[in-house]
Amino acid sequence: MNNYKTIIADAKIVSELFEFEKICFEHTADRFPKRNLKHLIESPTSRTLIIRDENGQICAEIIGLIRHFKVASGRIYKIGVRPDMKKRGIGSYLIQTVEKWFKKSGMKKSCAEVRESNMASRNMFEKNGYTNTGLRIFYYAGGENAVKYWKTL
Ligand SMILES: CC(C)(COP(=O)(O)OP(=O)(O)OC[C@H]1O[C@@H](n2cnc3c(N)ncnc32)[C@H](O)[C@@H]1OP(=O)(O)O)[C@@H](O)C(=O)NCCC(=O)NCCS
C-alpha cells in the first residue's frame, strides 16, 4: 500500500481534523479538543500526518511524538482511518511513514498504547512488528486497560 500521499498537517486544518476525529474515533475521550490538535500540529516534537481521499477529504491521520528519554523513543500517540477506508493497508502505511520520521530524528524505539478491547488496532501493531509488553491497568478514562506495545527501530 504505497499509492497514498501523506501530508504534514498545518494549523489551518485543525477544524477539519476535529470533524474527522468525530467520524473516526468511537470513544469521545479519544477525540482531541481543537487546542490540543493545534498544539500537537505546531510542536517541534510532534508530527501530525494526514491522508486525503480522491475528493480531498481527510481519510486518515497519525500523530507521532519524539521523546529524548534515556532511550530515545517515538510514540504513536494516535492513529485513525475513516471507516470506509479501513482494511486497505492505510493504517500500516501511516505507521511505517511515522517510523521513518522517528528514525531520522534519532529514535531507537517506537511505542504505542492500545485499548485492550481494540483487536483491529492490536493486530495492526503486531503485524507491523510491535511486541505486546503487558497491560497498563485502568489506563483510559472509564477504566479500560491499555496494552503497551514496543518495537525496536
Ligand atoms: C485500527 C485502524 C487504524 C487500522 O487501520 P487499517 O487501515 O484498517 O489497518 P490495515 O489495513 O493497515 O490493517 C493491518 C492489519 O491490522 C489487522 N486488522 C485491521 N483491521 C482489523 C479488524 N477489523 N479486525 C481484526 N484485525 C484487523 C489485520 O491484521 C490487518 O492485516 P490484514 O489486512 O493483512 O489482515 C482502524 O481500524 C481505525 O482507525 N480504527 C478506529 C480508530 C482506532 O481504534 N485507532 C487506534 C487507536 S490505538
The ligand as an ORCA input file, in Angstrom:
! r2SCAN-3c Opt
* xyz 0 1
  C      -7.007      0.406     13.852
  C      -7.062      1.058     12.480
  C      -6.230      2.343     12.486
  C      -6.498      0.077     11.418
  O      -6.385      0.766     10.178
  P      -6.411     -0.023      8.801
  O      -6.019      0.916      7.722
  O      -7.725     -0.690      8.641
  O      -5.283     -1.121      9.040
  P      -4.523     -2.020      7.937
  O      -5.383     -2.124      6.710
  O      -3.150     -1.498      7.773
  O      -4.517     -3.440      8.647
  C      -3.326     -4.040      9.110
  C      -3.680     -5.289      9.891
  O      -4.435     -4.954     11.034
  C      -5.349     -6.003     11.332
  N      -6.719     -5.501     11.287
  C      -7.157     -4.358     10.718
  N      -8.499     -4.244     10.897
  C      -8.894     -5.330     11.583
  C     -10.143     -5.770     12.075
  N     -11.268     -5.055     11.893
  N     -10.181     -6.927     12.795
  C      -9.076     -7.635     13.010
  N      -7.835     -7.277     12.555
  C      -7.764     -6.135     11.840
  C      -5.114     -7.064     10.312
  O      -4.121     -7.950     10.814
  C      -4.559     -6.276      9.152
  O      -3.789     -7.047      8.293
  P      -4.514     -7.851      7.069
  O      -5.332     -6.827      6.332
  O      -3.362     -8.376      6.278
  O      -5.361     -8.890      7.705
  C      -8.538      1.369     12.082
  O      -9.314      0.197     12.284
  C      -9.163      2.519     12.872
  O      -8.998      3.678     12.516
  N      -9.907      2.209     13.934
  C     -10.609      3.251     14.708
  C      -9.655      4.134     15.474
  C      -8.717      3.314     16.335
  O      -9.125      2.377     17.004
  N      -7.442      3.706     16.344
  C      -6.397      3.038     17.095
  C      -6.227      3.630     18.438
  S      -4.765      2.979     19.187
*
